Amino acid sequence: MKIKKSLLHKTFAKLSQIKVLVIGDLILDEYLIGSVERISPEAPVPVVWVRNEKQTLGGSGNVVQNLSSIGVNGIVYGRIGNDKAGESLERILLSNSVAKEDLVLLKSKTLPTILKTRIIASHQQVCRVDREEIVPLTEAEEATILETLKQKIKESSAVILSDYDKGYLTPSLIQSVISLCNAEEKIVTVDPQVSHFFLYQNIHIMTPNHHEAGKALGKKLASDSEIESACREISERITPDAMMITRGEKGMSIYERKTNTFYHIPTVAKEVFDVTGAGDTVITTYTAFVASGMSIKEAALVSNVSAGIVVGKLGAATVTQPEIEDALRTLGYLDEEV
């Protein structure tokens, strides 16, 4: 399969004209980067001499970051704490193609902003420190969210549910969001959590990896036939337009339910440095390109190529339009005829 260059450029032009609504668990990723030259005299652990610090968007925030990187404006719903980490997260979101009026944050007075601190020495992660309290939204908080959500869905071209199982996407909120989207004929794409797996009824597509899909079904998934059987079984239970199962070094498999058609797309990653955030890149690029007019198969190919790019970078990386076009051309997926 090849994508016509004219279609790719037409889609690129549309990306800046759409808005994608991202609903999910916001996380602030912090990196302390340095070197190790000695072992601590206090305990048999390395002493990391920190030379650089940075903060980036994690969780559903990485989806927003990916949208911004390919030129798409985002609308964001999530929860933060009343703390410095929350202030940082809000500031970074506003610098990633999110207008202030499109940043709808529930600020908790009792819960901290989820903060994951990674200590890295010589490109190796020494340890990770997590600060979080996982508490579901209350009924009152859900009601407050739903007051404005209906209008924001109308303003969106598509909706992504980015579920990290940190309490924001409760079962009732998931069902309410999907119902509102279906009423407005907006596509819903889902990066799922196993605990909520079969709650995502009547969506456009779900994009679990093969471990998540297998865990949800209580079986291991390895061969093409096992993946195809899993896609059908899941689709019978949640009736999506399509199912996508990402398969690591085996690429991804896509099932279109209405036509009973499968596509197995091989991985294109040449060298894997870090798989962090690859799933976010897949659902982001797929959603944006479908919302901009590409078919399921075409958007899946773009998302697969995009994932191949980001796993070659360190950390929760993103991809750009020129990188996508260059990769499609290099891999032989771009039809240069206009």
N, C-alpha and C positions, 0 to 999 in steps of 0.2 A: 504494500500500500504506500502511496505517496500523497503528499498534500501540495496542491498547487500554490506556487508562490503568490499568485494574485489573491487567492483565498486567505493565505496567511497574512498578507499586508492589509487586506480588507478587515480581517479580524483584529489585527493590531490597532487599526484606526478606531474600531468600536470600543476597545477596552477602556479608553479614557472617557467614554460617554456613559458607561454603566456604573451602577453602585451595587456592591454585594454586601448584604447584611450578615455579620458574623456574630453568632450567639454561643457563648460557652465559657469555659474556665480560663480566666486570665492568670498568667504566671509571669513573674519577673525573674529572668535568668541573669545571674551575676557571675562574672568570671574574674578570679584572682590569678594572674599569670606571672610566673617567676621561674626561678632556678633552684636546684638543690645542690648544695656543696658540702653538707655535713649532716650527721644524725644528732638529734636532740639528746642532751645529757640527762633530760628528765624522763625520757621513755624511748624505746627503740623505734622512733618514727622520724621521717625526714623533716628537716627544717626548710620550709619554702621561703625564699627571699623574694617577696612580691615586688615586681618591677612595673606592672601594668594592671589596671582594673577596667572592666567595662560591664555595662548592663544592656541587655537586649530583651526583646519580647519573647516569652515562652507560652506554651499552652495555646489557647485560641489566639493569643496575641501574635504568635508566629504566622498564623494564617493571614492576619491583617498585614504583617510585614511582607509576606509573599505577594499579597494583592498590590501593595504599594510598589513593589519592585517591578511588577509587570505593567504598571500604569493604571491600576484600577482603584477608584475611591471606595473606601469602606464605611459601613455603619456598624458600630460596635456596641454590643450589650454584654456586660459582665459585672463582676463584683471585685472590689478592692477593700483594703482596710484603711482606717484613718491614720496613716503612718507615712514615714518617708519613702518606703518602698512603693506605696500607692501613688504618691506624688510623682515619683520617677516613672512609674508605669504610665500614668496619665500623660506626662510630658512626652514620652517616647511615642505613644499612640498618636498624639496630635501632630507629631513630626512625620507620620507615616500615612499621609493622604487621608486623614480622618478630620473632618470639620468639627468644630466644638459642638455644634448642634447635633452632630451625628455620633457623639460619644456619650452613651447613656450608661453611666456607671452607678451601681448600687454601692454606696459607701457604708460599710459595716462599722459600728461603734465598738463591737466586741471581738470581731475576727481580724487577724492580721492579713495583709496582702501576702499571697503565696509567693515565697522567695526561695529559689534554689541557687545555692552558691557552690560553684565548682572551682576547686583549687587545682591549677594546672602547672606542671613543671616540665620543661623540655618536651612540649606537645603531648605529655601523658597526664591523664587525670589522676591526681593523688587521692582525692576524696570529694564527696559531695555532701553539703549540709543543707537539709530541708527545714524550712520554717513554714508550717501550715496547720490549720485546723479545718477538718472536713466536716462541715455542718450544712445540711440541706436548707434551701430557702424556706422561709415560713409562708403560710398562705397569704398573709398580708403583703409580704415582699413580692410574691408572684403577682398579686393583684395590681400592685404599683407598676410593675414591669409591663403587664399586659395593657395598661391604660394608654401607653404611648406606642406600644409595639405594632398595633394594627396600622397606624399611619406610616410608620417606618417601613413596614412590609410593602405597602403600596408604592413607596418611593424606590424600592429595590428591584433589581433585575433577577436576583436569585438570593437564596438564604443558605448559609452553611451552619450546621450544628457541629461544633467542635467540642466533643465530649471527653473530658479527662477525668470524669467521676470525682470532681472536687466539691460537688454540692449545688452548683448553679443550675445545671440541667436536671431538674427533678422530673419524675415520670409525668406529673400533671402538666408541667410547663412544656415538656416535649410534645405532648399530645395537643396542647393548645396552640403551639406554634405551627405545627403541621396542619391543623385544621384551618387556621387563619391563612396560611400560605395557599392551601388548596382552594379556599374560597376566592382568593385573589389571583388564582392561576399562576403562582410563582413557583419555580422549581425549588425543591429542598434537597440538598446533598448532605450526607452524614458521615463524619469520621467517628465511628461508634466506640462505646465501651461495652464490654461483654455483659456487664450487669444490667444494661438497658437494651440489649441487642434486639429483642423482638418487640420493643415498644415503638420503633420507628416505622410505623405503618403508613403505606400509601405515599411514599416519597419518590423522588426522581432516581437517586442512586445512593448506595451505601458502599464505603470503600475500606473494609477491614483488611488487615493482613491475614495470611493463611493461619497464623497461630491463633488470632482472635476468632476467626470464623470456625476453626476446628474446636476451640474451647467452647464456643457457644453451642456447637452441635454434639460435643462430647466424643470427638474422634480426631485422629490425625489426618491432615490433608497434604498429600505430596504429589501424586500423579495428576496428569491432566484430567483423567476420568473422575478421580476423587474430587477435584476442584469443580468440575462441571456438575457433578451430583450435588455438591454442597450449594452451588449457586442456585440450582433448581429448588432444593429443599428450603433454603432461606427465602427465596422469592415466593414460594407458595404460601409462606407464613406472613410476609410483610407486604407483598404485592407492589414492589417498586417498578419503575420503568426499566431499570437495569441494575445489575450487581457487578461490582468490581472487587476482585480479591488480589491484593498485591502479594508477590511471592519471592521477594528478595532477589537472589541471584538468578531466579527463573523468570523474572519480569512480572507481568500481570496478566490476569484473565478477566475478560468482560463478557457478561451475558445480557443480551437484550431479551427481556421476557416476552414481549408481544410477538416477536418474530422467531423466538426460540433459537437465537443465533449466538454462537460463541466466537470470541476473538482471543487468541493467545499471543501476546506481544512479548518478545524476548527482551531481557535487560539490555541496556546500552551502556551501563557504567563500565568504564575502562579500568578505573582504580577507585577503590572505596576507602576513604579516610574516615568518614563519620556518617552514620545513618540517621543521626539526630535530625528530626524535623522533615525527613523525607516524605512521610505520610501527609504532613501539612502542605508540602509543595504539590503533591499529587492532587489532593482535593481542591486546592486553590486554583491551580492552572486548569484542571478539568472544568470546574464550575464556571470560571471566567470565560473560557473559550466556548463552552456550550451556550452560555448566556449571550455570547456575542455572535452566535450563528453557526458554529461548527456542529457536525453530527457527533453522536456518542463515540463512534469509532475514531473519528479525527481528533476529538478532544482527548480521548484516552491515549492516543499516540503521542500527542503533545505533552501530556502529563507524565508519561513514561520517560520521554526524553528529558524533561525538566528534572525529574527525580534523579536521573543518571548524572546530571550536571551537579546537583547539590551534594550528593554523597561523595563527590570528589573534593569537597571543601570541608574545612574544619568548623564544627559547631552547627547551630541551627541556621543554616545558610539559606539564601534566596537565589532566584534566577531572574535574568532580564530578557527583554524581547530580543536584542541582538544575539545573546547567548543561545536562545531557543532556535533562532533562524540558522545560526552557524552550525549548531549541533544537528539539526534536521538535514542541512546540506552535506555535512561531513559523513553522516550515517546513510546517505542515499535516500532519505525520506522526502526530500523536497523536489517537486517538479518545477523546474525553472521556467517552463513555458507560462507566459502570462495570458 
